[in-house]
Amino acid sequence: MSKKKVVITGIGLVTPVGNGRESAWEALKAGKSGLGKITKFDASRCTCQVAGEVKNFDEYAATIISPKEIRRMALFTKYAVVAALEAWKDAGYSDTVKPADMDRVGTMIGNGIGGLDVTQDQFKTLFERGPDRLSPLAIPQMIPNEAAGNIAILLGAKGPAQALATACASSADSIGVALDMIRAGRADVMIAGGTEAVILEYCVGGFMKMRALATKFNDNPEKASRPFNADRDGFVMAEGAAILVLETEEHAKARGAKIYAELAGYGATCDAYHITAPDPEGTGAVKAIKIALADAEIDDISTVDYINAHGTSTAMNDAMETAAFKAVWGEEGAKKINISSTKSMTGHLLGATGALEAAVCALAIRDSFVPPTINYETPDPALDLNYTPNTGVKRDIRAAVSTNLGFGGHNGVLVFKKV
């Protein structure tokens, strides 16, 4: 039996480079950085003082939903809800125009940590004032499924509503599982993506102690994320949300919906190697890419014109990914592909990063445009592929791949095709 063709009909974005799909995409095309000095807390005790913070969120959110409706949500849920409402409207749906059977509309939202800001604040209350002073909303705000639940409630989506946590692969896996749900006939439409809001001293400090964060560019924060550079020294934490509306091509065409791209394939593996470090041989990543390409029924892998790499700006990741791409496409084949790490501009949105980069792939296909890897100033001689340095390029993109890797050895890979 042939697979159902699943397409992307709606995109919603809340990001460090801009709020709203087109605002964020135009910034990425132009190579604009969304990184800056941390303002959400006093970072003077941290060796990394740079992050990708969402700016002017309340003002933007007020154009989409009333402040009263999201007042009682944790920040990671607010980001997800606003992005989901944008994606839903972008797909052509509204309060009066909905899928015929809302029992067959599902929600799948990934995040790495949930409402950590709520957890942090409520622990402080517990220790200082006792359990009787805790908020009655503490539990529903902190749990990771709150985003999926609130989106489903607001939109009336009564199909599966689930949360998935695989660290930094969370939202890529969420989109992949949503793809499988539609193909399996469990849903006609899926609202899928990811969200994260953990720019807190506790979280920055934790990553800092792991020596995972960039520390050399505190006085020049826009330069801090520098994937594939010889002087890369760590990733830059970021926040935001990205949500896609997925449906079968048949369902989309029947209602005359616009289509960004086909979500054609998904592959997932585990390195089973180390709790934080990737397998330096890239074995798990290579397998996940090959599984995703096979799932997308791409026999001629030279038709992949663009890869949005995980590209974290850490020594181990960027070297491993480069080796993995060569292992899949060969030394010469890999050099013909435009690769970029948009984390050079957005920073690393942790559990939301896969969904943001999935959206980038869909928009890149729509506009035949590859966004750049900015801050590419000191090439690493060992990393010799085409990372689309500093300036984006026009290119017809027949197929695109997004690679996403998470602590615990999780590898989630998505493949997109031009329709």
DRENDO-1510 file (C-alpha; in Angstrom, 1 decimal, always signed):
<recs>
REC; n; res; u; v; w
REC; 1; MET; +0.0; +0.0; +0.0 .
REC; 2; SER; +1.4; +3.4; -1.0 .
REC; 3; LYS; +2.1; +6.0; +1.7 .
REC; 4; LYS; -0.2; +8.9; +2.1 .
REC; 5; LYS; +1.5; +12.1; +1.0 .
REC; 6; VAL; +1.6; +14.6; +3.9 .
REC; 7; VAL; +2.1; +18.3; +3.3 .
REC; 8; ILE; +2.8; +21.4; +5.3 .
REC; 9; THR; +0.0; +24.0; +5.0 .
REC; 10; GLY; +0.6; +26.3; +8.0 .
REC; 11; ILE; +3.6; +27.7; +9.8 .
REC; 12; GLY; +3.8; +29.8; +13.0 .
REC; 13; LEU; +7.0; +31.1; +14.5 .
REC; 14; VAL; +8.1; +32.9; +17.7 .
REC; 15; THR; +11.9; +33.3; +17.5 .
REC; 16; PRO; +14.9; +35.4; +18.6 .
REC; 17; VAL; +15.2; +36.8; +15.1 .
REC; 18; GLY; +11.5; +37.9; +14.8 .
REC; 19; ASN; +8.0; +37.0; +15.8 .
REC; 20; GLY; +5.7; +35.7; +13.0 .
REC; 21; ARG; +6.6; +33.5; +10.1 .
REC; 22; GLU; +7.6; +36.1; +7.5 .
REC; 23; SER; +9.3; +38.4; +9.9 .
REC; 24; ALA; +11.5; +35.6; +11.2 .
REC; 25; TRP; +12.2; +34.2; +7.7 .
REC; 26; GLU; +13.1; +37.5; +6.2 .
REC; 27; ALA; +15.7; +38.0; +9.0 .
REC; 28; LEU; +17.2; +34.6; +8.4 .
REC; 29; LYS; +17.4; +35.2; +4.7 .
REC; 30; ALA; +19.2; +38.5; +5.4 .
REC; 31; GLY; +21.6; +36.8; +7.8 .
REC; 32; LYS; +20.5; +38.9; +10.8 .
REC; 33; SER; +21.5; +37.7; +14.3 .
REC; 34; GLY; +19.0; +37.5; +17.1 .
REC; 35; LEU; +21.6; +37.0; +19.8 .
REC; 36; GLY; +22.4; +39.5; +22.5 .
REC; 37; LYS; +23.4; +39.9; +26.1 .
REC; 38; ILE; +21.2; +38.1; +28.6 .
REC; 39; THR; +18.5; +40.4; +30.0 .
REC; 40; LYS; +16.2; +37.9; +31.7 .
REC; 41; PHE; +18.4; +37.6; +34.7 .
REC; 42; ASP; +21.6; +39.0; +36.1 .
REC; 43; ALA; +24.2; +36.9; +34.2 .
REC; 44; SER; +27.3; +38.3; +35.9 .
REC; 45; ARG; +27.9; +35.1; +37.8 .
REC; 46; CYS; +27.9; +33.1; +34.5 .
REC; 47; THR; +30.8; +32.5; +32.1 .
REC; 48; CYS; +28.3; +32.6; +29.2 .
REC; 49; GLN; +26.3; +35.9; +29.2 .
REC; 50; VAL; +24.8; +35.5; +25.7 .
REC; 51; ALA; +21.4; +34.1; +24.6 .
REC; 52; GLY; +18.8; +34.2; +21.9 .
REC; 53; GLU; +15.9; +35.9; +23.7 .
REC; 54; VAL; +12.5; +36.4; +22.2 .
REC; 55; LYS; +11.8; +40.2; +21.9 .
REC; 56; ASN; +8.6; +42.1; +22.2 .
REC; 57; PHE; +6.6; +39.0; +22.7 .
REC; 58; ASP; +3.7; +40.5; +24.7 .
REC; 59; GLU; +3.0; +43.1; +22.0 .
REC; 60; TYR; +3.1; +40.4; +19.3 .
REC; 61; ALA; +1.0; +38.0; +21.2 .
REC; 62; ALA; -1.7; +40.6; +21.8 .
REC; 63; THR; -2.2; +40.7; +18.0 .
REC; 64; ILE; -3.1; +37.0; +18.0 .
REC; 65; ILE; -4.8; +36.2; +21.4 .
REC; 66; SER; -6.1; +38.3; +24.3 .
REC; 67; PRO; -3.7; +38.6; +27.2 .
REC; 68; LYS; -6.5; +37.3; +29.5 .
REC; 69; GLU; -6.6; +34.0; +27.6 .
REC; 70; ILE; -2.9; +33.2; +28.1 .
REC; 71; ARG; -2.3; +35.0; +31.4 .
REC; 72; ARG; -2.3; +31.7; +33.4 .
REC; 73; MET; +0.0; +29.8; +31.1 .
REC; 74; ALA; +3.7; +29.2; +31.6 .
REC; 75; LEU; +6.0; +31.0; +29.2 .
REC; 76; PHE; +6.9; +27.9; +27.1 .
REC; 77; THR; +3.1; +27.3; +26.6 .
REC; 78; LYS; +2.5; +31.0; +25.7 .
REC; 79; TYR; +5.1; +30.8; +22.9 .
REC; 80; ALA; +3.6; +27.5; +21.6 .
REC; 81; VAL; +0.0; +28.8; +21.7 .
REC; 82; VAL; +0.8; +32.0; +19.8 .
REC; 83; ALA; +2.8; +30.1; +17.2 .
REC; 84; ALA; +0.1; +27.5; +16.8 .
REC; 85; LEU; -2.6; +30.1; +16.4 .
REC; 86; GLU; -0.5; +31.7; +13.6 .
REC; 87; ALA; +0.0; +28.4; +11.9 .
REC; 88; TRP; -3.7; +27.5; +12.2 .
REC; 89; LYS; -4.7; +30.8; +10.5 .
REC; 90; ASP; -1.9; +30.4; +8.0 .
REC; 91; ALA; -3.3; +27.0; +7.0 .
REC; 92; GLY; -6.6; +28.7; +6.2 .
REC; 93; TYR; -8.5; +27.6; +9.3 .
REC; 94; SER; -10.4; +29.8; +11.8 .
REC; 95; ASP; -13.2; +29.7; +14.3 .
REC; 96; THR; -15.7; +29.3; +11.5 .
REC; 97; VAL; -13.6; +27.3; +9.0 .
REC; 98; LYS; -12.4; +24.1; +10.5 .
REC; 99; PRO; -11.7; +20.5; +9.4 .
REC; 100; ALA; -14.9; +18.6; +9.1 .
REC; 101; ASP; -14.1; +16.2; +11.9 .
REC; 102; MET; -12.2; +17.8; +14.8 .
REC; 103; ASP; -11.9; +14.4; +16.4 .
REC; 104; ARG; -9.3; +13.7; +13.7 .
REC; 105; VAL; -7.2; +16.7; +14.5 .
REC; 106; GLY; -4.2; +15.9; +16.7 .
REC; 107; THR; -1.6; +17.9; +18.6 .
REC; 108; MET; +2.0; +16.8; +19.1 .
REC; 109; ILE; +4.3; +19.4; +20.8 .
REC; 110; GLY; +7.9; +18.6; +21.8 .
REC; 111; ASN; +9.9; +20.4; +24.4 .
REC; 112; GLY; +13.0; +19.5; +26.4 .
REC; 113; ILE; +12.2; +20.7; +29.9 .
REC; 114; GLY; +8.7; +22.2; +30.3 .
REC; 115; GLY; +7.9; +25.0; +32.6 .
REC; 116; LEU; +11.3; +25.2; +34.3 .
REC; 117; ASP; +10.7; +28.9; +35.2 .
REC; 118; VAL; +7.6; +27.9; +37.1 .
REC; 119; THR; +9.5; +25.1; +38.8 .
REC; 120; GLN; +12.3; +27.4; +39.8 .
REC; 121; ASP; +10.0; +30.1; +41.2 .
REC; 122; GLN; +7.8; +27.6; +43.1 .
REC; 123; PHE; +10.8; +25.9; +44.7 .
REC; 124; LYS; +11.8; +29.3; +46.0 .
REC; 125; THR; +8.4; +29.8; +47.4 .
REC; 126; LEU; +8.4; +26.4; +49.0 .
REC; 127; PHE; +11.7; +26.8; +50.7 .
REC; 128; GLU; +11.1; +30.4; +51.8 .
REC; 129; ARG; +7.3; +30.4; +52.7 .
REC; 130; GLY; +6.2; +26.7; +52.8 .
REC; 131; PRO; +3.9; +24.5; +50.8 .
REC; 132; ASP; +0.7; +26.4; +51.7 .
REC; 133; ARG; +2.0; +29.4; +49.7 .
REC; 134; LEU; +2.5; +27.4; +46.4 .
REC; 135; SER; +0.4; +28.4; +43.4 .
REC; 136; PRO; -2.6; +26.2; +42.6 .
REC; 137; LEU; -1.4; +26.5; +39.0 .
REC; 138; ALA; +2.2; +25.3; +39.8 .
REC; 139; ILE; +1.6; +21.7; +38.6 .
REC; 140; PRO; -0.4; +22.4; +35.4 .
REC; 141; GLN; +2.0; +25.1; +34.4 .
REC; 142; MET; +5.2; +23.2; +34.8 .
REC; 143; ILE; +4.3; +19.8; +33.2 .
REC; 144; PRO; +5.6; +19.4; +29.6 .
REC; 145; ASN; +2.3; +18.5; +28.1 .
REC; 146; GLU; +0.7; +21.8; +29.0 .
REC; 147; ALA; +1.5; +23.3; +25.6 .
REC; 148; ALA; -0.1; +20.5; +23.7 .
REC; 149; GLY; -3.2; +20.5; +26.0 .
REC; 150; ASN; -3.7; +24.3; +25.8 .
REC; 151; ILE; -3.4; +24.3; +22.0 .
REC; 152; ALA; -5.9; +21.5; +21.7 .
REC; 153; ILE; -8.3; +23.3; +24.1 .
REC; 154; LEU; -8.1; +26.6; +22.2 .
REC; 155; LEU; -8.6; +25.1; +18.8 .
REC; 156; GLY; -11.0; +22.3; +19.8 .
REC; 157; ALA; -8.6; +19.6; +18.5 .
REC; 158; LYS; -10.0; +16.4; +19.9 .
REC; 159; GLY; -7.6; +13.9; +18.4 .
REC; 160; PRO; -4.4; +12.7; +20.0 .
REC; 161; ALA; -2.8; +15.5; +22.1 .
REC; 162; GLN; +0.7; +14.5; +23.2 .
REC; 163; ALA; +4.1; +15.8; +24.3 .
REC; 164; LEU; +7.4; +14.3; +23.4 .
REC; 165; ALA; +10.8; +14.9; +25.0 .
REC; 166; THR; +14.0; +13.8; +23.4 .
REC; 167; ALA; +16.1; +16.7; +24.4 .
REC; 168; CYS; +17.2; +18.8; +21.4 .
REC; 169; ALA; +15.6; +16.3; +19.0 .
REC; 170; SER; +12.2; +16.7; +20.7 .
REC; 171; SER; +10.3; +18.8; +18.1 .
REC; 172; ALA; +11.8; +17.0; +15.1 .
REC; 173; ASP; +10.7; +13.8; +16.6 .
REC; 174; SER; +7.3; +15.3; +17.3 .
REC; 175; ILE; +6.9; +16.3; +13.7 .
REC; 176; GLY; +8.1; +12.8; +12.6 .
REC; 177; VAL; +5.6; +11.1; +14.9 .
REC; 178; ALA; +2.8; +13.4; +13.6 .
REC; 179; LEU; +3.7; +12.3; +10.1 .
REC; 180; ASP; +3.4; +8.7; +11.1 .
REC; 181; MET; +0.0; +9.3; +12.8 .
REC; 182; ILE; -1.4; +10.8; +9.6 .
REC; 183; ARG; +0.0; +8.0; +7.5 .
REC; 184; ALA; -1.4; +5.4; +9.9 .
REC; 185; GLY; -4.9; +6.9; +9.6 .
REC; 186; ARG; -5.0; +8.1; +13.2 .
REC; 187; ALA; -5.5; +11.7; +12.2 .
REC; 188; ASP; -6.4; +13.9; +9.1 .
REC; 189; VAL; -4.6; +17.0; +10.4 .
REC; 190; MET; -1.8; +17.3; +13.0 .
REC; 191; ILE; -0.6; +20.5; +14.8 .
REC; 192; ALA; +3.0; +19.6; +15.4 .
REC; 193; GLY; +6.2; +21.4; +16.5 .
REC; 194; GLY; +8.1; +22.5; +19.6 .
REC; 195; THR; +8.6; +25.1; +22.2 .
REC; 196; GLU; +11.1; +26.1; +24.9 .
REC; 197; ALA; +11.6; +28.9; +27.5 .
REC; 198; VAL; +14.5; +28.2; +29.8 .
REC; 199; ILE; +16.8; +31.2; +29.7 .
REC; 200; LEU; +17.2; +31.1; +33.5 .
REC; 201; GLU; +20.4; +31.2; +35.7 .
REC; 202; TYR; +19.7; +27.6; +36.7 .
REC; 203; CYS; +19.6; +26.3; +33.2 .
REC; 204; VAL; +22.4; +28.5; +31.8 .
REC; 205; GLY; +24.5; +27.6; +34.8 .
REC; 206; GLY; +23.9; +23.9; +34.3 .
REC; 207; PHE; +25.0; +23.9; +30.7 .
REC; 208; MET; +27.9; +26.2; +31.7 .
REC; 209; LYS; +29.2; +23.6; +34.1 .
REC; 210; MET; +29.1; +21.1; +31.3 .
REC; 211; ARG; +31.3; +23.4; +29.3 .
REC; 212; ALA; +28.8; +23.3; +26.5 .
REC; 213; LEU; +28.1; +27.1; +26.1 .
REC; 214; ALA; +30.0; +29.8; +24.1 .
REC; 215; THR; +32.1; +32.0; +26.5 .
REC; 216; LYS; +34.5; +34.0; +24.3 .
REC; 217; PHE; +32.1; +36.5; +22.9 .
REC; 218; ASN; +30.2; +38.0; +25.8 .
REC; 219; ASP; +31.2; +41.5; +24.6 .
REC; 220; ASN; +30.2; +40.7; +21.0 .
REC; 221; PRO; +27.2; +38.5; +21.4 .
REC; 222; GLU; +26.1; +38.4; +17.8 .
REC; 223; LYS; +29.4; +36.6; +17.0 .
REC; 224; ALA; +29.0; +33.9; +19.7 .
REC; 225; SER; +27.3; +31.2; +17.6 .
REC; 226; ARG; +29.8; +30.3; +14.9 .
REC; 227; PRO; +29.1; +26.8; +13.5 .
REC; 228; PHE; +31.8; +25.0; +11.6 .
REC; 229; ASN; +34.4; +27.7; +12.5 .
REC; 230; ALA; +37.8; +26.7; +13.8 .
REC; 231; ASP; +37.3; +28.9; +16.9 .
REC; 232; ARG; +33.8; +27.7; +17.8 .
REC; 233; ASP; +33.6; +27.2; +21.5 .
REC; 234; GLY; +30.1; +26.2; +22.4 .
REC; 235; PHE; +26.4; +26.8; +21.6 .
REC; 236; VAL; +24.2; +29.7; +22.6 .
REC; 237; MET; +20.9; +29.0; +24.4 .
REC; 238; ALA; +17.8; +30.4; +22.9 .
REC; 239; GLU; +14.0; +30.3; +23.3 .
REC; 240; GLY; +10.9; +30.4; +21.2 .
REC; 241; ALA; +8.4; +28.1; +19.4 .
REC; 242; ALA; +7.7; +26.8; +15.9 .
REC; 243; ILE; +4.5; +25.0; +14.9 .
REC; 244; LEU; +3.5; +23.4; +11.6 .
REC; 245; VAL; +0.1; +22.3; +10.4 .
REC; 246; LEU; +0.3; +18.9; +8.6 .
REC; 247; GLU; -2.3; +17.2; +6.6 .
REC; 248; THR; -2.6; +14.8; +3.7 .
REC; 249; GLU; -2.2; +16.3; +0.3 .
REC; 250; GLU; -5.6; +15.0; -0.6 .
REC; 251; HIS; -7.2; +16.8; +2.4 .
REC; 252; ALA; -5.3; +20.0; +1.6 .
REC; 253; LYS; -6.1; +20.1; -2.1 .
REC; 254; ALA; -9.8; +19.3; -1.5 .
REC; 255; ARG; -10.1; +22.6; +0.4 .
REC; 256; GLY; -7.8; +24.6; -1.9 .
REC; 257; ALA; -5.1; +25.1; +0.7 .
REC; 258; LYS; -1.7; +26.5; -0.2 .
REC; 259; ILE; +1.2; +24.0; +0.3 .
REC; 260; TYR; +4.7; +24.9; +1.4 .
REC; 261; ALA; +6.3; +21.5; +0.9 .
REC; 262; GLU; +5.8; +17.8; +1.3 .
REC; 263; LEU; +7.0; +16.4; +4.6 .
REC; 264; ALA; +8.3; +13.2; +3.0 .
REC; 265; GLY; +10.4; +11.3; +5.4 .
REC; 266; TYR; +11.4; +10.7; +9.0 .
REC; 267; GLY; +14.2; +8.8; +10.6 .
REC; 268; ALA; +15.2; +8.3; +14.3 .
REC; 269; THR; +18.0; +6.4; +16.0 .
REC; 270; CYS; +19.9; +6.4; +19.2 .
REC; 271; ASP; +23.7; +6.5; +19.4 .
REC; 272; ALA; +23.6; +4.4; +22.6 .
REC; 273; TYR; +27.1; +5.9; +23.2 .
REC; 274; HIS; +27.1; +8.7; +25.8 .
REC; 275; ILE; +24.6; +10.8; +27.8 .
REC; 276; THR; +25.8; +14.1; +26.4 .
REC; 277; ALA; +28.4; +13.6; +23.7 .
REC; 278; PRO; +27.6; +12.5; +20.2 .
REC; 279; ASP; +29.2; +9.4; +18.8 .
REC; 280; PRO; +32.3; +10.9; +17.0 .
REC; 281; GLU; +31.9; +8.4; +14.2 .
REC; 282; GLY; +28.4; +9.7; +13.6 .
REC; 283; THR; +27.0; +6.2; +13.2 .
REC; 284; GLY; +23.6; +6.9; +14.6 .
REC; 285; ALA; +23.2; +10.2; +12.7 .
REC; 286; VAL; +24.2; +8.4; +9.4 .
REC; 287; LYS; +21.6; +5.7; +10.0 .
REC; 288; ALA; +18.9; +8.2; +10.9 .
REC; 289; ILE; +19.6; +10.2; +7.7 .
REC; 290; LYS; +19.5; +7.0; +5.6 .
REC; 291; ILE; +16.3; +5.9; +7.2 .
REC; 292; ALA; +14.7; +9.3; +6.5 .
REC; 293; LEU; +15.8; +9.3; +2.9 .
REC; 294; ALA; +14.4; +5.8; +2.4 .
REC; 295; ASP; +11.2; +6.8; +4.1 .
REC; 296; ALA; +10.9; +9.7; +1.7 .
REC; 297; GLU; +11.5; +7.3; -1.2 .
REC; 298; ILE; +14.5; +9.3; -2.4 .
REC; 299; ASP; +16.5; +6.8; -4.5 .
REC; 300; ASP; +18.7; +9.5; -6.0 .
REC; 301; ILE; +20.2; +11.2; -3.0 .
REC; 302; SER; +21.9; +13.8; -5.3 .
REC; 303; THR; +18.4; +15.5; -5.5 .
REC; 304; VAL; +19.0; +16.7; -1.9 .
REC; 305; ASP; +20.0; +20.3; -2.5 .
REC; 306; TYR; +19.9; +21.7; +1.0 .
REC; 307; ILE; +20.7; +20.5; +4.5 .
REC; 308; ASN; +19.7; +22.5; +7.6 .
REC; 309; ALA; +22.4; +21.0; +9.9 .
REC; 310; HIS; +22.0; +20.7; +13.6 .
REC; 311; GLY; +25.2; +22.8; +13.6 .
REC; 312; THR; +25.5; +23.8; +17.2 .
REC; 313; SER; +28.9; +25.5; +17.1 .
REC; 314; THR; +30.4; +22.9; +19.4 .
REC; 315; ALA; +33.6; +21.2; +18.6 .
REC; 316; MET; +32.2; +17.7; +18.7 .
REC; 317; ASN; +28.8; +18.2; +16.9 .
REC; 318; ASP; +30.1; +20.1; +13.9 .
REC; 319; ALA; +32.9; +17.7; +13.2 .
REC; 320; MET; +30.6; +14.7; +13.6 .
REC; 321; GLU; +27.9; +16.1; +11.3 .
REC; 322; THR; +30.4; +16.9; +8.6 .
REC; 323; ALA; +31.7; +13.3; +8.8 .
REC; 324; ALA; +28.1; +12.0; +8.7 .
REC; 325; PHE; +27.2; +14.0; +5.6 .
REC; 326; LYS; +30.3; +12.7; +3.8 .
REC; 327; ALA; +29.4; +9.1; +4.9 .
REC; 328; VAL; +25.9; +9.4; +3.4 .
REC; 329; TRP; +26.6; +11.4; +0.2 .
REC; 330; GLY; +30.3; +10.7; -0.3 .
REC; 331; GLU; +33.2; +13.3; -0.2 .
REC; 332; GLU; +32.3; +14.9; -3.5 .
REC; 333; GLY; +28.5; +14.5; -3.3 .
REC; 334; ALA; +28.4; +16.2; +0.1 .
REC; 335; LYS; +30.3; +19.2; -1.3 .
REC; 336; LYS; +27.6; +19.8; -3.9 .
REC; 337; ILE; +24.9; +20.4; -1.2 .
REC; 338; ASN; +24.3; +23.8; +0.3 .
REC; 339; ILE; +24.5; +23.3; +4.1 .
REC; 340; SER; +23.6; +25.9; +6.7 .
REC; 341; SER; +23.2; +26.2; +10.4 .
REC; 342; THR; +20.6; +28.8; +11.1 .
REC; 343; LYS; +21.6; +28.5; +14.8 .
REC; 344; SER; +24.3; +31.0; +13.9 .
REC; 345; MET; +21.5; +33.5; +13.9 .
REC; 346; THR; +18.8; +32.1; +16.2 .
REC; 347; GLY; +21.0; +30.3; +18.8 .
REC; 348; HIS; +19.9; +26.8; +19.9 .
REC; 349; LEU; +16.2; +26.6; +20.9 .
REC; 350; LEU; +16.8; +23.2; +22.5 .
REC; 351; GLY; +13.5; +21.3; +22.3 .
REC; 352; ALA; +12.1; +23.7; +19.8 .
REC; 353; THR; +15.0; +23.8; +17.4 .
REC; 354; GLY; +13.9; +20.9; +15.2 .
REC; 355; ALA; +10.5; +22.5; +14.5 .
REC; 356; LEU; +12.1; +25.9; +13.7 .
REC; 357; GLU; +14.5; +24.3; +11.3 .
REC; 358; ALA; +11.8; +22.2; +9.7 .
REC; 359; ALA; +9.9; +25.5; +9.0 .
REC; 360; VAL; +13.1; +26.9; +7.6 .
REC; 361; CYS; +13.4; +23.9; +5.2 .
REC; 362; ALA; +9.8; +24.4; +4.0 .
REC; 363; LEU; +10.3; +28.1; +3.5 .
REC; 364; ALA; +13.6; +27.6; +1.7 .
REC; 365; ILE; +11.8; +25.2; -0.7 .
REC; 366; ARG; +9.0; +27.7; -1.2 .
REC; 367; ASP; +11.3; +30.6; -2.0 .
REC; 368; SER; +14.2; +28.6; -3.6 .
REC; 369; PHE; +16.5; +30.2; -1.2 .
REC; 370; VAL; +19.2; +28.8; +1.2 .
REC; 371; PRO; +19.7; +30.9; +4.3 .
REC; 372; PRO; +23.4; +31.4; +5.4 .
REC; 373; THR; +25.6; +30.3; +8.2 .
REC; 374; ILE; +26.7; +33.7; +9.5 .
REC; 375; ASN; +29.9; +34.3; +11.5 .
REC; 376; TYR; +31.8; +32.0; +9.1 .
REC; 377; GLU; +35.2; +33.8; +9.5 .
REC; 378; THR; +37.8; +31.2; +10.5 .
REC; 379; PRO; +37.2; +28.1; +8.5 .
REC; 380; ASP; +38.2; +24.8; +10.1 .
REC; 381; PRO; +40.5; +23.0; +7.7 .
REC; 382; ALA; +39.0; +19.7; +8.8 .
REC; 383; LEU; +35.5; +20.8; +7.9 .
REC; 384; ASP; +35.5; +21.4; +4.1 .
REC; 385; LEU; +31.9; +21.3; +3.0 .
REC; 386; ASN; +29.8; +24.2; +1.6 .
REC; 387; TYR; +28.3; +25.8; +4.7 .
REC; 388; THR; +26.7; +28.7; +2.7 .
REC; 389; PRO; +29.0; +31.2; +4.4 .
REC; 390; ASN; +27.7; +34.5; +5.6 .
REC; 391; THR; +25.3; +35.2; +2.6 .
REC; 392; GLY; +22.3; +33.3; +1.6 .
REC; 393; VAL; +22.0; +32.0; -2.0 .
REC; 394; LYS; +19.2; +31.4; -4.5 .
REC; 395; ARG; +18.9; +27.8; -5.4 .
REC; 396; ASP; +16.1; +25.5; -6.6 .
REC; 397; ILE; +15.6; +23.0; -3.8 .
REC; 398; ARG; +14.2; +19.7; -4.9 .
REC; 399; ALA; +14.6; +18.1; -1.5 .
REC; 400; ALA; +15.9; +19.3; +1.9 .
REC; 401; VAL; +17.1; +17.5; +5.0 .
REC; 402; SER; +17.0; +18.7; +8.6 .
REC; 403; THR; +19.2; +16.9; +11.1 .
REC; 404; ASN; +18.5; +17.2; +14.9 .
REC; 405; LEU; +20.5; +15.6; +17.7 .
REC; 406; GLY; +19.8; +15.5; +21.4 .
REC; 407; PHE; +21.5; +14.6; +24.7 .
REC; 408; GLY; +21.0; +10.9; +25.3 .
REC; 409; GLY; +22.1; +10.1; +21.8 .
REC; 410; HIS; +18.8; +10.9; +20.1 .
REC; 411; ASN; +18.9; +11.5; +16.4 .
REC; 412; GLY; +15.8; +12.8; +14.6 .
REC; 413; VAL; +16.0; +13.6; +10.8 .
REC; 414; LEU; +13.3; +15.0; +8.6 .
REC; 415; VAL; +13.1; +15.1; +4.8 .
REC; 416; PHE; +11.1; +17.6; +2.7 .
REC; 417; LYS; +10.3; +17.7; -1.0 .
REC; 418; LYS; +9.2; +20.3; -3.3 .
REC; 419; VAL; +5.6; +19.8; -4.4 .
</recs>
